[in-house]
Amino acid sequence: MLVLDGSYGEGGGQILRTALSLSALGGQPVRITDIRAHRPQPGLKAQHLTAVRALAQITRAEVAGAELGSRDLIFRPREPRSGSYLFDVAEKTGSAGSVTLLAQALLPVLLRGTGPSALVLRGGTHVLWSPPAHYLLYVFLPALAELGAKVAMTIDRWGWYPRGGGEVRLEIAPAATLKGLDWRRPPEPSSLKAISAASRLPEHVGRRQAGRLKERLGEALPVELLQVSSLDPGSFVMVWEPRAGFAALGARGKPAEQVADEAADACLTFTERRAGVDRHLADQIALFLALAAGPSTISTEAVTSHLLTNVWVIEQFLGPTFQVRGNLGEKGEISCRGAK
């Protein structure tokens, strides 16, 4: 059994998700200790527990420690099974836990299945500390497609904090082989697109967000205005281009212009650094690069502790796989040898 220190590096839930994905893929039993030790509320929260139970169901795993608040988990997987699955992050606690982080834990396993799979995931679709559903739709899944993985996604309902209630559907085609890629060239600036969304808020909120995006990023920026239904009020903006996305969420007392400014600031920083992928895609795609049949090289706007921690977890299972060049917080380059 492989034993991993869940407090290593960034010490968050990504250690758990990546470790369980690789455990399921390789049939490698794993024990994770000190789970989320660096967080204000350590241990498994609803979204992490849902990921554990979901992968346990898909792989018929033996599990110990799968409880809310648990800081020690043992996971013994069997052969993964393709199929149709429904998982609800809010089933036990009413949480708006992230459906996107759950999806990213399940996709590596289901992509290696013997047949197609379908997922229905319920919970928070646009919540703090996780990629919003539109980031998966417009950035992450298109990036996966470039590697050779076909995943279709629809957003059926939006879910904001605190109650969630959102739902996404994913249709996953098996991908026996992924290909290595070179993502060092920055995307064309003219490829930028944006959305401004709000629900259960005055109509002017979405318009003000959109207007500020155009003011900051250019009047030619296409911005789609969305009025969506949800259990709770919320607002959201996202600007994206190939392999990069920049999002921000509204909050009580936060002006619409400030929401737009957060996304615009992130977009301008990325543009100035002339990188191939944004900082979030760099760590989210790392596992898939390691599984690809061939080498890859990408440049990222910033080397993050999240990326370095994820690389560490992957290499506990697969051995030396990556070279990361660049200082923390600065532009860097990641080389991956791919699968042997």
Secondary structure, DSSP 8 states (H G I E B T S, - for coil): -EEEETTSTT-SHHHHHHHHHHHHHHT--EEEESTTTTSSS-S--HHHHHHHHHHHHHHT-EEE--STT---EEEE------SEEEEETTTTT----BHHHHHHHHHHHHHTSSS-EEEEEEEBSS-TTS--HHHIIIIIHHHHHHHT--EEEEEEE--BTTTB-EEEEEEE---S-----EE-S---GGG-EEEEEEESS-HHHHHHHHHHHHHHH-TT--EEEEE---SS-EEEEEEEETTEEEEEE--TT--HHHHHHHHHHHHHHHHHHT-SB-HHHHHHSHHHHHHSSS-EEEEES-B-HHHHHHHHHHHHHH-S-EEEES-BTS-EEEEE----
